[in-house]
């Protein structure tokens, strides 16, 4: 699974589309943020993603944890957000149609944000 890296400059609504797509495809999504502004963007991103998947019966929540990340040879502490659903994802996952509303950013495009 790809970890979506959220920066302080990430656009929350676009990253939320990547979270929603990742969740629909894999049943779970993981985000990583380093620093208070990036953590803020990650939380906003998850809140927006909840709205994107709610019409399909999914109720997303996240579990935060600490993670050590190597950034340019320096070890930094970040926060990883594991996004899951309170409702069973297997029953609710479906292929996304081209006509469905919402951002279409793929998880792959956001993996290095």
N, CA and C of each residue as an Amber inpcrd file, in Angstrom:
protein
   339
   0.8430000  -1.1750000   0.0000000   0.0000000   0.0000000   0.0000000
   0.8880000   1.2370000   0.0000000   0.5000000   2.2180000  -0.7820000
   1.2110000   3.4870000  -0.8230000   0.7810000   4.3660000   0.3380000
   1.7310000   5.0150000   0.9620000   1.4310000   5.9770000   2.0130000
   1.3420000   7.3380000   1.3460000   0.2230000   8.0130000   1.5100000
   0.0320000   9.3450000   0.9390000   0.7360000  10.3490000   1.8390000
   1.6820000  11.0720000   1.3020000   2.4480000  12.0350000   2.0850000
   1.8050000  13.4030000   1.9330000   1.3790000  13.9590000   3.0490000
   0.6910000  15.2410000   3.0530000   1.6540000  16.3080000   3.5620000
   1.7760000  17.3900000   2.8020000   2.6490000  18.5030000   3.1730000
   1.8060000  19.6690000   3.6730000   2.4610000  20.6430000   4.2530000
   1.7440000  21.8300000   4.7310000   1.1230000  22.5970000   3.5760000
   1.6630000  22.4140000   2.3780000   1.1610000  23.1220000   1.1920000
   0.1830000  22.2850000   0.3710000  -0.1260000  21.0680000   0.8160000
  -1.0560000  20.2070000   0.0780000  -2.4430000  20.8330000   0.0490000
  -3.1080000  20.6940000  -1.0850000  -4.4900000  21.1620000  -1.2200000
  -5.3760000  20.0710000  -0.6350000  -6.0850000  20.3920000   0.4460000
  -6.8420000  19.3900000   1.1940000  -7.8980000  18.6940000   0.3380000
  -8.6140000  19.4290000  -0.4960000  -9.6800000  18.8040000  -1.2860000
  -9.1140000  17.8520000  -2.3440000  -7.9950000  18.1890000  -2.9310000
  -7.3770000  17.3090000  -3.9190000  -6.8230000  16.0500000  -3.2530000
  -6.1580000  16.2180000  -2.1090000  -5.6380000  15.0680000  -1.3770000
  -6.7810000  14.1920000  -0.8660000  -7.9260000  14.8090000  -0.5350000
  -9.1000000  14.0480000  -0.0960000  -9.5930000  13.1390000  -1.2150000
  -9.5250000  13.6030000  -2.4520000  -9.8940000  12.7610000  -3.5850000
  -8.9850000  11.5510000  -3.6890000  -7.6880000  11.7490000  -3.4310000
  -6.7410000  10.6370000  -3.4530000  -7.0360000   9.6590000  -2.3260000
  -7.3920000  10.1700000  -1.1540000  -7.7380000   9.3000000  -0.0230000
  -8.9900000   8.4880000  -0.3620000 -10.0110000   9.1460000  -0.8880000
 -11.2550000   8.4610000  -1.2410000 -10.9900000   7.3810000  -2.2930000
 -10.1920000   7.6920000  -3.3100000  -9.8780000   6.7050000  -4.3510000
  -9.0870000   5.5330000  -3.7850000  -8.1010000   5.8240000  -2.9590000
  -7.3070000   4.7670000  -2.3360000  -8.1920000   3.8800000  -1.4820000
  -9.0720000   4.4930000  -0.7090000  -9.9470000   3.7040000   0.1520000
 -10.8790000   2.8260000  -0.6760000 -11.4400000   3.3800000  -1.7400000
 -12.3380000   2.5930000  -2.5960000 -11.6180000   1.4090000  -3.2280000
 -10.3520000   1.6010000  -3.5950000  -9.5890000   0.5460000  -4.2560000
  -9.0310000  -0.4840000  -3.2860000  -8.5770000  -0.0440000  -2.1060000
  -7.8600000  -0.9370000  -1.2080000  -8.5790000  -1.2330000   0.1020000
  -9.6100000  -0.4620000   0.4350000 -10.3320000  -0.6980000   1.6880000
  -9.6920000  -0.0610000   2.9040000  -8.5430000   0.5790000   2.7230000
  -7.8460000   1.2910000   3.7920000  -6.9200000   2.3060000   3.1180000
  -6.6480000   3.4020000   3.8030000  -5.7110000   4.4030000   3.2790000
  -4.8160000   4.8570000   4.4230000  -3.5770000   5.1770000   4.0920000
  -2.6440000   5.6880000   5.0910000  -2.0620000   7.0020000   4.6090000
  -2.0580000   7.9830000   5.5130000  -1.4810000   9.2920000   5.2360000
  -0.3530000   9.5220000   6.2210000   0.6140000  10.3210000   5.8220000
   1.7360000  10.6460000   6.6840000   1.9830000  12.1370000   6.6300000
   2.1920000  12.7410000   7.7930000   2.4290000  14.1790000   7.8600000
   3.5330000  14.4630000   8.8800000   4.3690000  15.4430000   8.5490000
   5.4280000  15.8730000   9.4590000   5.2510000  17.3640000   9.6900000
   5.0430000  17.7390000  10.9230000   4.8710000  19.1440000  11.2900000
   3.4070000  19.5070000  11.4990000   3.1740000  20.5460000  12.2960000
   1.8020000  20.9100000  12.6600000   0.9240000  21.3470000  11.4910000
   1.4840000  22.0690000  10.5390000   0.6700000  22.5190000   9.4050000
   0.2990000  21.3480000   8.5070000   1.2020000  20.4120000   8.3280000
   0.9120000  19.2320000   7.5230000  -0.1250000  18.3490000   8.2160000
  -0.0200000  18.2260000   9.5360000  -1.0210000  17.4540000  10.2910000
  -2.3930000  18.1080000  10.1420000  -2.4530000  19.4240000  10.2000000
  -3.7080000  20.1420000  10.0080000  -4.3050000  19.8310000   8.6360000
  -3.4790000  19.8660000   7.5910000  -3.9630000  19.5710000   6.2380000
  -4.4360000  18.1240000   6.1330000  -3.7530000  17.2100000   6.7910000
  -4.1450000  15.7980000   6.7500000  -5.5110000  15.5880000   7.3960000
  -5.7360000  16.2260000   8.5370000  -7.0260000  16.0830000   9.2200000
  -8.1410000  16.6810000   8.3660000  -7.8930000  17.8520000   7.7670000
  -8.8990000  18.4510000   6.8710000  -9.1600000  17.5250000   5.6840000
  -8.1140000  16.9500000   5.1600000  -8.2280000  16.0380000   4.0290000
  -9.1210000  14.8480000   4.3700000  -8.9430000  14.2620000   5.5270000
  -9.7590000  13.1120000   5.9380000 -11.2120000  13.5330000   6.1360000
 -11.4370000  14.7000000   6.7220000 -12.8030000  15.1890000   6.9170000
 -13.5070000  15.3820000   5.5710000 -12.8080000  15.9070000   4.5970000
 -13.3940000  16.1120000   3.2660000 -13.6350000  14.7650000   2.5890000
 -12.6980000  13.8380000   2.7270000 -12.8460000  12.5050000   2.1250000
 -14.0650000  11.7800000   2.6910000 -14.3690000  11.9940000   3.9660000
 -15.5780000  11.3900000   4.5580000 -16.8110000  11.8000000   3.7710000
 -16.8610000  13.0710000   3.3850000 -17.9900000  13.5590000   2.6060000
 -18.0480000  12.9570000   1.2110000 -16.8820000  12.6860000   0.6280000
 -16.8410000  12.1040000  -0.7130000 -17.3800000  10.6670000  -0.7360000
 -17.1060000   9.8920000   0.3140000 -17.5130000   8.4800000   0.3060000
 -18.8120000   8.2130000   1.0640000 -19.3190000   9.1870000   1.8070000
 -20.5410000   8.9940000   2.5910000 -21.7420000   8.5710000   1.7450000
 -21.9440000   9.1240000   0.5410000 -23.1010000   8.6980000  -0.2510000
 -23.1040000   7.2030000  -0.6000000 -21.9310000   6.5690000  -0.5760000
 -21.8730000   5.1360000  -0.8640000 -21.9940000   4.2910000   0.4060000
 -22.3420000   4.9270000   1.5280000 -22.5790000   4.1960000   2.7700000
 -21.3600000   3.9680000   3.6340000 -20.2420000   4.5830000   3.3140000
 -19.0280000   4.4220000   4.1100000 -18.9320000   5.5240000   5.1580000
 -18.4890000   5.1600000   6.3490000 -18.2960000   6.1130000   7.4380000
 -16.8360000   6.0250000   7.8660000 -16.0140000   6.9220000   7.3440000
 -14.5800000   6.8710000   7.5950000 -14.2050000   7.4170000   8.9710000
 -13.1510000   6.8360000   9.5210000 -12.5210000   7.3550000  10.7340000
 -11.0260000   7.1040000  10.5940000 -10.2170000   7.7210000  11.4630000
  -8.7760000   7.4870000  11.3870000  -8.2040000   7.1660000  12.7480000
  -7.0810000   6.4550000  12.7150000  -6.3240000   6.1150000  13.9180000
  -4.9360000   6.7100000  13.7280000  -4.5510000   7.6640000  14.5810000
  -3.2130000   8.2630000  14.4430000  -2.1510000   7.4450000  15.1690000
  -0.9340000   7.4820000  14.6620000   0.2050000   6.8440000  15.3280000
   1.4640000   7.6130000  14.9500000   2.4850000   7.4760000  15.7780000
   3.7650000   8.1240000  15.4870000   4.5900000   7.2270000  14.5800000
   5.4000000   7.8550000  13.7400000   6.2800000   7.1280000  12.8440000
   7.5760000   7.9190000  12.7060000   8.6890000   7.2030000  12.6380000
   9.9760000   7.8650000  12.4120000  10.2970000   7.7910000  10.9250000
  10.6540000   8.9340000  10.3600000  10.8750000   9.0520000   8.9220000
  12.2640000   9.6170000   8.6810000  12.9560000   9.0720000   7.6900000
  14.2620000   9.5980000   7.3160000  14.0600000  10.6660000   6.2450000
  14.4230000  11.9080000   6.5580000  14.3000000  13.0200000   5.6240000
  15.6900000  13.6170000   5.4270000  16.2470000  13.4170000   4.2420000
  17.5930000  13.9180000   3.9170000  18.6360000  13.4880000   4.9390000
  18.5820000  12.2150000   5.3280000  19.5550000  11.6850000   6.2720000
  19.2760000  12.0190000   7.7230000  18.2180000  12.7280000   7.9990000
  17.8550000  13.1190000   9.3610000  16.5750000  12.3910000   9.7600000
  16.5400000  11.8330000  10.9660000  15.3480000  11.1460000  11.4470000
  14.3800000  12.1570000  12.0350000  13.1590000  12.1590000  11.5050000
  12.1090000  13.0660000  11.9830000  10.9420000  12.2280000  12.4650000
  10.1800000  12.7660000  13.3990000   8.9790000  12.1020000  13.8790000
   7.7780000  12.6960000  13.1650000   6.9630000  11.8360000  12.6090000
   5.7560000  12.2640000  11.9160000   4.5540000  11.5550000  12.5000000
   3.4050000  11.8620000  11.9510000   2.1760000  11.1950000  12.3730000
   1.6140000  10.4680000  11.1690000   1.2660000   9.2070000  11.3670000
   0.6160000   8.4120000  10.3300000  -0.8560000   8.2630000  10.7090000
  -1.7160000   8.5190000   9.7370000  -3.1530000   8.3880000   9.9130000
  -3.6150000   7.1720000   9.1110000  -4.1350000   6.1630000   9.8000000
  -4.7010000   5.0070000   9.1220000  -6.1990000   5.2370000   9.0210000
  -6.7060000   5.2960000   7.7950000  -8.1180000   5.6020000   7.5490000
  -8.8560000   4.3000000   7.2720000  -9.9150000   4.0760000   8.0320000
 -10.7460000   2.8750000   7.9020000 -12.2060000   3.3050000   7.8850000
 -13.0900000   2.3240000   7.7410000 -14.5150000   2.6100000   7.7330000
 -15.2070000   1.8790000   8.8740000 -16.1810000   2.5480000   9.4850000
 -16.9850000   1.9000000  10.5250000 -17.9410000   0.8790000   9.9160000
 -18.3090000   1.0850000   8.6710000 -19.1720000   0.1450000   7.9710000
 -18.2970000  -0.8220000   7.1930000 -18.7410000  -2.0480000   6.9950000
 -17.8950000  -3.0230000   6.2990000 -17.5520000  -2.5650000   4.8840000
 -16.2580000  -2.3680000   4.5810000 -15.8890000  -1.8620000   3.2680000
 -16.1580000  -2.8420000   2.1290000 -16.0520000  -4.1420000   2.3730000
 -16.2260000  -5.1050000   1.2840000 -17.6160000  -5.0040000   0.6710000
 -18.5990000  -4.7060000   1.4830000 -19.9760000  -4.6060000   0.9870000
 -20.2040000  -3.2930000   0.2480000 -19.3840000  -2.2920000   0.5260000
 -19.6240000  -0.9650000  -0.0250000 -18.6730000  -0.5600000  -1.1420000
 -17.5680000  -1.2650000  -1.3100000 -16.6150000  -0.8860000  -2.3470000
 -17.2150000  -1.1630000  -3.7190000 -17.0270000  -0.2280000  -4.6020000
 -17.5230000  -0.3950000  -5.9610000 -16.6270000   0.4000000  -6.8840000
 -16.5610000  -0.0130000  -8.1430000 -15.7640000   0.7760000  -9.0780000
 -16.3700000   2.1660000  -9.2360000 -15.5540000   3.1470000  -9.3540000
 -16.0150000   4.5160000  -9.5100000 -16.3580000   4.7770000 -10.9720000
 -17.5300000   5.3440000 -11.2060000 -17.9300000   5.6210000 -12.5780000
 -17.2910000   6.9260000 -13.0440000 -17.1960000   7.0980000 -14.3480000
 -16.6160000   8.3150000 -14.8940000 -17.5100000   9.5200000 -14.6430000
 -18.7920000   9.2820000 -14.4260000 -19.7520000  10.3730000 -14.2870000
 -19.9680000  10.7840000 -12.8300000 -19.2860000  10.1320000 -11.9100000
 -19.4470000  10.4490000 -10.4980000 -18.7720000  11.7800000 -10.1870000
 -19.4000000  12.5550000  -9.3290000 -18.8520000  13.8640000  -8.9810000
 -17.6840000  13.7220000  -8.0280000 -16.8580000  14.7630000  -7.9620000
 -15.7410000  14.7890000  -7.0340000 -14.4180000  14.7430000  -7.7740000
 -13.3370000  15.0240000  -7.0660000 -12.0160000  15.0430000  -7.6770000
 -11.6320000  13.6700000  -8.2200000 -10.8060000  13.6610000  -9.2210000
 -10.3890000  12.4080000  -9.8330000  -8.9000000  12.1570000  -9.6620000
  -8.2490000  12.8470000  -8.7440000  -6.8250000  12.6560000  -8.5300000
  -6.5590000  11.2400000  -8.0640000  -5.6000000  10.5920000  -8.6630000
  -5.2900000   9.2270000  -8.2650000  -4.3550000   9.2270000  -7.0690000
  -4.3670000   8.1260000  -6.3550000  -3.4800000   7.9890000  -5.1940000
  -2.0230000   8.0300000  -5.6340000  -1.7410000   7.4940000  -6.8010000
  -0.3640000   7.4760000  -7.3070000   0.1620000   8.8980000  -7.4860000
  -0.7030000   9.8240000  -7.9380000  -0.2740000  11.1940000  -8.1730000
   0.0800000  11.9050000  -6.8760000  -0.4820000  11.4400000  -5.7680000
  -0.2680000  12.1290000  -4.4970000   0.7080000  11.4220000  -3.5810000
   1.2700000  10.3080000  -4.0030000   2.0960000   9.5380000  -3.0880000
   3.3390000  10.2770000  -2.6190000   3.8080000  11.2570000  -3.3650000
   5.0280000  11.9790000  -2.9840000   4.7690000  13.3990000  -2.5280000
   3.5700000  13.6920000  -2.0990000   3.2480000  15.0530000  -1.6650000
   3.8240000  15.2990000  -0.3050000
